[in-house]
């Protein structure tokens, strides 16, 4: 009651903004052209919207789907998927009233960890089913919500179906009051999205090609030294180097040339057939993953926490990583345990690459193992899809005014 009263007052004070162009959608206005009775898919921003691409595509085969996000980039990501999309209404009672009375969605699907008390209450008041997909709740977030149990418990009680991203998130949601009866099998939407990416054709040179992916300053030099050492030993090693940041492309080209490995550059038309390629382009990483049987994931030789192993795993790449993988500790632990990835340092990189590339069959098995680990961790999308379909079919279509 306190929250609703405060947000009602805030909505009245902010009402002048509701009539300004850039703010109108945040107040439930400018919804013309969006379908009524659709499934409403909401994610915070780009990452959440991108992770739900497979879910949205499957639902779109049977239902109209609309998307909202809290950021313009998230909205644009949904538009790029072909979904009708607008900025999400603020958690103000009048904003939600306008939005829901205009569009009357048949199901509201929230991605990951968005909890909005007024939105939850407004949906419940209209009998619109609520689903939480790929729910993620860290221990720190759970501790904060525990202090706000009077807000969170009613929201958790209103969900008709919840699929958690991981075991820890599921346990924390149950401890905070989520009814066990609404739980579905766990599914990680980000991993589902990676798994759904098409596996591109593998060239014959793949098992002799190393990709250093998303590298940072301090990582290219050890890679280049390893490549030079192995070529000197007679290994016909091919190299694709893809720096993380575009502003470093020219710097890395100079570094490669100074090391004695002048690169062909993607920006000048070269492709993976080049023996030494600088992948100085954007949006083409899947091409390089498909071309390389062995991938070193950057940000891990230097203390930056590492980058995701799942995108190269989706293309069945064997993986190498440095010691700094705090951003993906559990993922690399699983891949290491399965023999799908291996730990290297600057000093051990050349030896490890040489050993792996000396046994092409083992390298291929390692890559297949990486994709198998990805599949095991992504979970099964079918129960979540089935629950949303059932709820959507059971909700009466809205009557037009």
SVG drawing of the C-alpha trace seen along z (x, -y; Angstrom):
<svg xmlns="http://www.w3.org/2000/svg" viewBox="-16 -19 78 58">
<polyline fill="none" stroke="black" stroke-width="0.4" points="0.0,0.0 2.8,-2.4 4.6,-1.6 1.5,-2.0 0.6,-5.3 4.1,-6.7 4.2,-5.6 0.8,-7.0 1.9,-10.4 5.1,-10.1 3.1,-9.4 1.0,-12.5 4.1,-14.6 5.7,-13.2 2.6,-13.4 3.9,-16.4 6.7,-14.1 4.0,-11.6 3.2,-13.9 6.7,-14.4 7.8,-12.3 10.7,-10.5 8.8,-9.6 5.4,-8.8 6.0,-5.0 7.2,-4.9 3.8,-6.2 1.9,-3.6 1.2,-5.8 2.0,-5.6 1.0,-1.9 -0.7,-2.2 0.0,0.7 0.8,3.2 -1.4,6.3 -3.9,6.9 -4.0,10.2 -0.4,11.0 2.2,12.6 4.1,9.8 7.8,10.5 9.8,8.2 13.6,8.0 15.7,5.4 18.0,4.6 20.0,6.1 21.4,9.2 18.0,10.4 16.2,9.7 19.0,11.4 18.9,14.4 15.2,14.9 15.5,15.1 14.8,18.8 11.9,18.5 10.4,15.6 10.8,17.3 9.1,20.5 6.2,18.5 5.8,16.3 4.9,19.4 1.6,19.7 1.0,16.3 1.4,12.6 4.4,11.5 5.2,8.0 8.4,7.0 9.4,4.3 12.7,3.4 13.9,0.8 16.5,-0.7 16.3,-1.9 19.1,0.6 17.0,3.4 14.0,2.3 16.1,2.0 17.4,5.6 13.8,6.8 12.9,4.9 16.0,6.4 14.5,9.9 11.3,8.8 9.2,8.3 6.9,5.3 8.6,3.5 8.4,0.4 10.0,-0.9 8.4,0.7 6.0,-1.3 7.5,-2.7 6.2,-1.0 3.5,-3.6 -0.1,-2.5 -1.5,-4.8 1.3,-3.8 0.4,-0.1 -3.3,-0.8 -2.9,-2.5 -0.5,0.2 -2.6,3.2 -6.0,1.7 -4.8,0.9 -3.0,4.2 -4.6,6.8 -1.8,9.3 -2.7,13.0 0.4,13.9 3.2,11.7 6.6,13.4 9.4,11.7 13.0,12.5 15.6,13.3 15.1,10.9 12.7,8.1 10.3,7.6 7.9,4.7 5.2,4.5 2.7,2.4 3.1,4.3 2.5,7.6 -0.6,6.3 -2.0,4.8 -1.6,8.1 -3.2,10.1 -6.1,7.7 -6.8,8.4 -6.4,12.1 -3.3,12.1 -1.0,15.1 2.5,14.3 5.6,16.3 9.2,15.8 11.6,17.3 15.3,18.1 15.0,16.6 18.3,15.4 18.7,14.2 22.1,13.8 22.8,14.2 23.3,10.5 20.0,9.7 18.2,12.2 19.5,10.6 18.2,7.2 14.8,8.6 14.6,10.4 14.5,7.0 11.6,6.1 9.6,9.3 6.3,7.5 6.9,6.4 8.4,9.6 6.2,12.3 3.0,11.2 4.8,10.9 6.2,14.5 2.8,15.8 1.2,14.4 3.5,16.3 1.8,19.1 5.1,20.7 8.7,20.1 11.8,21.6 15.0,20.8 18.3,20.4 20.3,22.4 19.9,24.4 21.1,21.5 18.6,19.1 15.8,21.6 16.6,22.3 16.8,18.6 13.4,17.9 11.8,20.8 13.3,19.5 11.8,16.1 8.3,17.5 7.9,18.8 5.3,21.6 7.1,24.9 4.0,26.0 4.8,23.3 8.4,24.5 9.3,25.8 12.5,27.6 15.5,25.2 16.5,23.5 19.3,21.1 18.0,18.8 21.4,17.4 22.8,20.9 19.7,21.9 20.4,18.9 24.0,19.9 22.9,23.6 20.4,22.5 23.0,20.6 23.5,22.5 26.7,24.7 28.6,23.3 30.6,25.4 34.0,26.4 36.9,25.9 39.5,28.7 42.1,26.6 40.1,26.2 42.0,28.6 45.3,26.7 43.8,23.3 44.0,21.4 41.7,18.5 42.7,16.0 39.2,14.5 38.4,11.2 42.0,10.6 43.2,7.6 46.5,5.8 49.1,8.2 47.5,11.3 48.5,11.0 52.2,11.2 52.1,14.6 49.8,15.9 52.2,14.6 55.2,16.1 53.5,19.5 52.6,19.4 56.1,18.5 57.6,21.2 55.3,23.9 55.8,22.9 59.6,23.0 59.1,26.6 57.4,27.5 53.7,27.3 51.7,25.7 49.7,23.7 47.2,21.1 46.2,18.1 43.2,15.9 43.5,13.1 40.3,11.2 41.0,8.3 38.1,7.4 38.1,3.7 38.0,2.1 40.1,-0.8 43.0,1.6 42.8,3.1 45.7,1.0 47.8,1.4 47.5,5.2 48.3,5.2 51.5,3.3 52.3,5.8 51.8,8.8 54.0,7.3 56.7,6.4 56.6,10.0 57.2,11.4 53.6,12.4 52.3,9.7 48.5,10.3 46.0,10.3 43.2,8.1 39.5,8.8 38.8,5.1 40.8,5.3 38.8,8.3 40.8,11.2 39.1,14.3 39.9,17.4 41.8,18.9 44.7,16.6 47.4,18.3 47.6,15.3 44.4,13.3 43.6,10.2 39.8,10.3 39.4,6.6 35.6,6.6 32.5,6.7 29.7,9.2 31.5,12.1 32.8,14.1 30.8,17.2 32.7,17.3 36.0,17.4 34.7,20.0 33.7,22.2 37.1,21.8 39.1,22.7 39.3,26.0 41.1,24.5 40.1,21.2 41.9,19.3 39.3,17.1 40.7,13.7 40.5,11.6 41.8,14.6 45.6,14.2 45.2,10.7 43.1,10.1 39.8,9.1 37.7,12.2 37.6,13.8 34.9,14.0 32.2,16.5 33.2,20.0 29.7,20.8 29.8,19.1 32.8,21.1 31.4,24.2 28.3,23.8 30.6,24.2 32.3,27.3 35.6,25.6 38.2,27.0 39.0,24.3 42.0,22.8 41.8,20.2 44.1,18.4 43.9,18.3 41.6,15.2 38.1,16.5 36.2,15.2 33.3,14.0 32.7,17.6 34.3,19.8 31.6,22.4 31.5,22.7 35.2,23.2 35.3,25.6 32.6,27.8 34.4,27.6 37.8,28.4 36.3,31.4 34.8,32.7 38.2,32.4 36.7,29.8 38.9,27.0 42.4,26.6 44.2,24.0 47.3,22.2 49.7,19.5 51.9,17.4 54.7,19.9 52.7,23.1 50.6,21.9 52.9,23.1 53.4,26.6 49.6,27.0 48.7,25.9 51.4,28.2 50.2,31.2 46.5,30.7 47.2,30.1 49.4,33.2 46.2,35.3 43.5,34.1 41.0,36.7 41.4,35.8 41.1,32.1 37.8,32.9 36.5,34.9 37.4,32.0 35.3,29.6 32.4,32.0 32.7,32.3 32.4,28.5 29.2,28.4 27.9,31.4 28.5,29.5 26.7,26.5 23.7,28.6 23.6,30.2 23.7,26.8 21.2,25.0 18.4,27.3 15.2,28.1 13.1,25.3 10.1,27.5 8.5,27.4 8.7,23.6 7.3,23.3 4.5,25.7 3.5,23.8 3.4,20.5 1.4,22.0 -1.1,23.5 -1.6,20.3 -1.9,18.3 -4.6,20.7 -6.5,20.6 -6.7,16.8 -9.8,15.3 -9.1,13.0 -9.7,9.4 -12.8,7.7 -12.2,4.6 -13.7,1.4"/>
</svg>
